[in-house]
């Protein structure tokens, strides 16, 4: 019995000590929990929250504790606070430390707010149609100042053309002028060639050059030059056929018969028509050229170039036909422009004695050669300013590419 009582008393004593130890440990744990939960509740209090958490800008977000799998999702905004150290020997943060952290957070929030305000202001100004200023710190090293200027100009301008580069505009008159110049060029060149061979200089060269056939009926070179000059003068003056009818030989006989006078009148009419067409072509080309050479105009180089090319092709075709058969070409030419029976004469007639077949061969070569030479010169002149025009076209393409 005594032993039992001793055992009972020892058991009661042990139970009392266990109960006291559990209470003390429970009390200390509750105090520690309350002490650790106090800063959490203060941080989660909406009245003391000064910033919205940003997981990108918050430098301590990556140290935040992970949520447990059993945690229920929250319907409202949740603020993640930095995890406390699990070391039992660590001390709670002091008031100065918490103040420093709050100041850093306020600075970060102010920077984010300024960036957001500037972005919103830029968007509003862009929507309102104002010119957007690109921040200096937003420019990258890839784009230069000239590139940014081109982008800003393209964003604010409705005109895709560079104001420093003139744009050539082709109107209906430009097209008509180009065609006019192209067609007038061969007539002008032909008139110049005919005028060259129908001149006193060419007559003197022909009559006195070595190898020119002599007259079988008594005309000397001086007689040919004397009477031939009257014919050249008649072709270019405004006198009638009586100008040639009044020319007589030393024996008193007229130099030209009636059929020769009629033919020379037809030749004068044909040459006068050629000169008139050439004159109209020159006047029209000058007028169209003044219009086409205006600022941003198409210019006359295209018409001159096409006209010279067409002239060279035309004269090349005529030369081929003449070389293949001169007699056939000469007769065919007279059949086209003169009536039958008005252009055929005898060998002792004055026109044949003054202008034998060799004269017409030499005249054709001289006129054709001068014709081609002037066409080549015009073709080369049509490229005057080509480098400048090409540079302007390249500048326009570059401006369009930048826009």
C-alpha positions in Angstrom: 0.0 0.0 0.0 2.8 2.4 0.9 4.5 1.5 -2.3 1.4 2.1 -4.3 0.9 5.5 -2.7 4.4 6.4 -3.6 4.0 5.4 -7.1 0.7 7.3 -7.4 2.3 10.5 -6.0 5.2 10.2 -8.4 2.8 9.8 -11.3 0.8 12.8 -10.3 4.0 14.8 -10.0 5.1 13.8 -13.5 1.7 14.7 -15.0 1.8 18.1 -13.3 5.3 18.8 -14.7 4.2 17.8 -18.2 1.1 19.9 -18.1 3.2 22.9 -17.0 5.7 22.4 -19.7 3.0 22.1 -22.4 1.4 25.3 -21.2 4.6 27.1 -21.2 5.6 25.9 -24.6 2.1 26.7 -25.9 2.2 30.2 -24.5 5.6 30.9 -25.9 4.6 29.7 -29.3 1.5 31.8 -29.3 3.5 34.8 -28.4 6.0 34.1 -31.1 3.2 33.6 -33.6 1.6 36.8 -32.6 4.9 38.7 -32.8 5.7 37.3 -36.3 2.1 37.9 -37.5 2.1 41.6 -36.4 4.3 43.0 -39.3 2.4 40.8 -41.8 -1.0 42.2 -40.7 0.5 45.7 -40.8 1.9 45.2 -44.3 -1.4 43.7 -45.5 -3.5 46.5 -44.1 -5.0 48.5 -47.0 -4.7 51.7 -45.1 -0.9 51.4 -44.8 -0.3 50.1 -48.4 1.6 52.8 -50.5 2.3 50.9 -53.7 0.9 48.1 -55.9 3.2 45.1 -56.1 4.9 44.7 -59.4 6.7 41.3 -59.8 8.9 42.8 -62.6 10.2 46.0 -60.8 10.2 44.6 -57.2 13.8 43.6 -56.6 12.8 41.1 -53.9 10.0 39.4 -55.7 12.1 36.4 -56.6 12.7 35.8 -52.9 9.0 35.6 -52.2 7.8 32.3 -50.6 6.0 29.9 -52.9 2.3 29.3 -52.1 1.4 25.9 -50.9 -0.7 23.5 -52.9 -3.4 23.5 -50.3 -3.8 27.3 -50.2 -7.1 28.6 -51.6 -7.1 31.1 -54.4 -7.9 34.6 -53.3 -10.5 36.7 -55.2 -9.0 40.0 -54.3 -5.5 41.6 -54.8 -2.8 39.9 -52.8 0.4 41.5 -51.7 3.4 39.2 -51.5 5.7 40.2 -48.7 9.3 39.2 -48.5 9.9 36.0 -46.5 11.4 36.2 -43.1 14.4 34.2 -42.2 13.8 30.8 -40.8 16.8 31.0 -38.6 15.7 31.0 -35.0 18.6 33.2 -34.0 17.6 36.0 -36.5 16.3 39.3 -35.1 13.2 41.1 -36.4 13.7 44.1 -38.7 14.2 47.4 -37.0 12.2 50.6 -37.7 15.0 52.2 -39.6 15.3 49.2 -41.9 11.6 49.2 -42.6 11.8 53.0 -43.4 14.6 52.5 -45.8 12.7 49.7 -47.6 9.6 51.9 -47.8 11.6 54.8 -49.3 13.1 52.6 -51.9 9.7 51.2 -52.8 8.3 54.8 -53.1 11.1 55.8 -55.4 10.5 52.7 -57.6 6.7 53.4 -57.6 7.4 57.1 -58.6 9.6 56.0 -61.5 7.0 53.6 -62.7 4.3 56.2 -62.4 6.4 58.8 -64.4 7.0 56.2 -67.1 3.3 55.3 -67.3 2.3 59.0 -67.4 4.8 59.7 -70.2 3.5 56.7 -72.2 -0.1 57.8 -71.7 0.8 61.4 -72.7 2.6 60.2 -75.9 -0.4 58.0 -76.8 -2.8 60.9 -76.3 -0.8 63.3 -78.4 -0.5 60.8 -81.2 -4.2 60.2 -81.2 -4.8 64.0 -81.3 -2.7 64.2 -84.5 0.3 66.1 -82.9 3.9 65.4 -83.7 5.3 62.7 -81.5 8.7 63.4 -79.9 10.8 60.3 -79.6 12.6 60.3 -76.3 16.4 60.4 -76.5 16.8 57.4 -74.2 14.5 55.3 -76.4 16.8 55.5 -79.4 18.9 52.5 -80.0 22.4 52.3 -81.4 21.1 50.6 -84.5 19.3 53.7 -86.0 21.2 56.9 -86.6 20.0 60.5 -86.3 19.2 60.7 -90.0 17.1 57.5 -89.8 15.1 58.9 -86.8 14.6 62.2 -88.7 13.3 60.3 -91.8 10.9 58.2 -89.6 9.6 61.3 -87.8 9.1 63.1 -91.1 7.3 60.0 -92.6 5.0 59.7 -89.5 3.9 63.4 -89.5 3.9 64.1 -93.3 1.2 63.2 -95.8 3.4 63.9 -98.8 5.6 61.0 -99.8 7.8 63.2 -102.0 11.1 64.7 -100.8 10.7 68.5 -101.1 14.4 68.8 -102.0 14.0 66.5 -105.0 11.9 67.8 -107.9 9.5 65.4 -109.5 9.2 65.4 -113.2 5.6 65.4 -114.5 4.6 64.4 -118.0 1.5 66.0 -119.4 -0.4 65.6 -122.7 1.5 68.5 -124.1 4.8 66.9 -123.2 3.8 63.8 -125.1 2.7 65.8 -128.1 5.9 67.9 -128.0 8.1 64.8 -127.9 6.3 63.4 -131.0 6.5 66.8 -132.7 10.3 67.0 -132.2 10.8 63.5 -133.3 9.0 64.0 -136.6 10.4 67.5 -137.2 14.0 66.4 -136.7 14.5 64.6 -140.1 12.8 67.4 -142.1 15.1 70.0 -140.5 18.2 67.9 -141.2 17.1 67.2 -144.7 16.5 70.9 -145.4 19.9 71.7 -144.1 21.5 69.1 -146.3 19.7 70.3 -149.4 20.6 73.9 -148.6 24.3 72.9 -148.4 24.4 71.2 -151.8 22.3 74.0 -153.3 24.9 76.6 -152.6 27.6 78.4 -154.5 30.3 76.8 -152.3 29.3 73.3 -153.3 29.0 74.3 -157.0 32.5 75.7 -157.0 33.9 72.6 -155.3 32.2 70.3 -157.8 33.1 72.2 -161.0 36.7 72.7 -160.1 37.5 69.4 -158.4 39.7 66.9 -160.2 37.8 64.1 -162.0 34.6 66.0 -162.5 33.4 65.3 -166.1 33.8 68.2 -168.6 31.0 69.5 -170.8 31.0 67.9 -174.3 29.3 71.0 -175.8 31.7 73.8 -174.9 30.8 74.9 -171.3 34.0 75.6 -169.3 34.1 75.3 -165.5 33.8 79.0 -165.2 30.7 79.0 -167.5 29.1 76.3 -165.4 29.7 78.2 -162.2 28.3 81.4 -163.8 25.1 79.9 -165.1 24.7 77.4 -162.2 24.8 80.3 -159.7 21.7 81.8 -161.4 19.8 78.5 -160.9 20.8 78.4 -157.2 19.7 82.0 -156.7 16.4 81.3 -158.4 15.7 78.4 -156.0 16.0 80.7 -152.9 14.5 84.0 -154.0 10.9 85.1 -154.5 11.2 85.8 -158.3 9.1 84.0 -160.9 10.4 81.8 -163.7 11.3 84.9 -165.7 14.3 85.2 -163.5 15.8 82.2 -165.5 14.2 83.2 -168.8 16.1 86.4 -168.9 19.5 84.6 -168.8 21.0 84.5 -172.3 24.2 83.2 -173.8 26.8 85.5 -175.6 25.2 84.8 -178.9 21.8 86.1 -177.6 20.0 82.8 -177.3 18.3 82.0 -174.0 20.2 79.5 -171.8 17.0 77.6 -170.7 14.1 76.4 -172.9 10.5 76.4 -171.8 10.5 72.8 -170.5 13.5 73.5 -168.4 11.9 76.6 -166.9 8.8 74.6 -166.0 10.8 71.9 -164.3 12.9 74.4 -162.4 9.7 76.0 -161.2 8.5 72.6 -159.9 11.9 72.0 -158.2 11.6 75.4 -156.6 8.1 74.6 -155.3 9.3 71.3 -153.8 12.3 72.9 -152.1 10.2 75.8 -150.8 7.8 73.2 -149.3 10.6 71.4 -147.6 12.0 74.7 -146.2 8.5 75.6 -145.0 7.9 72.3 -143.3 11.4 72.5 -141.7 10.7 76.1 -140.5 7.3 75.1 -139.0 9.0 72.2 -137.3 11.7 74.4 -135.8 9.2 77.0 -134.5 7.0 74.2 -133.0 10.0 72.5 -131.5 11.1 75.8 -129.9 7.7 76.5 -128.4 7.3 72.9 -127.2 10.8 73.0 -125.9 10.2 76.1 -123.8 7.1 74.4 -122.2 8.8 71.1 -121.8 11.9 72.6 -120.2 9.8 74.2 -117.4 10.6 73.3 -113.8 9.8 69.6 -113.2 9.1 69.3 -117.0 10.0 66.2 -119.1 12.6 68.0 -121.2 13.3 67.7 -124.9 16.0 65.1 -124.7 13.7 62.2 -125.4 12.2 63.8 -128.6 15.6 64.8 -129.9 17.0 61.4 -129.3 14.1 59.6 -130.9 14.2 62.1 -133.9 17.9 61.5 -134.4 17.5 57.7 -134.3 14.6 57.9 -136.7 16.7 60.1 -139.1 19.6 57.8 -139.1 17.4 54.8 -139.8 15.6 56.7 -142.6 18.9 57.8 -144.3 20.4 54.4 -144.0 17.4 52.9 -145.8 17.7 55.5 -148.6 21.4 54.9 -148.9 20.9 51.1 -149.3 18.3 51.6 -152.0 20.5 54.2 -153.8 23.6 52.0 -153.7 21.7 49.0 -155.0 20.5 50.9 -158.1 21.2 54.6 -158.6 19.4 55.0 -161.9 16.3 53.3 -160.5 16.4 55.4 -157.4 16.8 58.6 -159.3 14.0 57.9 -161.7 11.7 56.7 -158.9 12.4 59.9 -156.9 11.4 62.1 -159.9 8.3 60.0 -160.6 7.1 60.5 -157.1 7.5 64.3 -157.0 7.1 65.4 -160.6 4.7 64.7 -163.4 5.7 62.4 -166.2 7.4 64.0 -169.2 8.4 67.2 -167.3 11.8 66.0 -166.0 13.4 64.2 -168.9 15.8 66.2 -171.1 18.4 65.6 -173.8 22.1 65.6 -173.3 22.6 68.9 -175.0 20.0 70.8 -172.9 21.5 73.3 -170.4 20.3 71.6 -167.3 22.1 68.3 -168.2 25.2 70.2 -169.2 25.2 72.2 -165.9 24.2 69.3 -163.7 25.3 66.0 -165.1 24.6 62.6 -163.4 27.9 62.8 -161.5 26.8 66.0 -159.9 23.7 64.4 -158.4 25.7 61.4 -157.2 28.1 63.7 -155.4 25.2 65.9 -154.1 23.5 62.8 -152.7 26.6 61.7 -150.9 27.3 65.1 -149.5 23.7 65.8 -148.4 23.3 62.3 -146.9 26.7 62.4 -145.1 25.9 65.8 -143.6 22.4 64.5 -142.7 23.8 61.6 -140.8 26.6 63.7 -139.2 24.1 66.2 -137.8 21.8 63.3 -136.6 24.7 61.8 -134.7 25.5 65.2 -133.1 21.9 65.6 -132.0 21.9 62.1 -130.6 25.0 62.8 -128.5 23.6 66.2 -127.4 20.4 64.5 -126.2 22.4 62.9 -123.3 23.4 66.3 -122.0 22.5 66.4 -118.3 21.9 62.7 -118.2 24.0 62.2 -115.1 22.1 64.9 -113.3 18.7 63.4 -114.3 19.9 60.0 -113.2 21.0 61.4 -109.8 17.6 63.1 -109.4 15.8 59.8 -110.2 18.0 58.0 -107.7 17.3 60.6 -105.1 13.6 60.3 -105.7 13.8 56.5 -105.3 15.8 56.8 -102.1 13.3 59.3 -100.7 10.4 57.0 -101.5 12.2 54.1 -99.9 12.8 56.0 -96.7 9.2 57.0 -96.5 
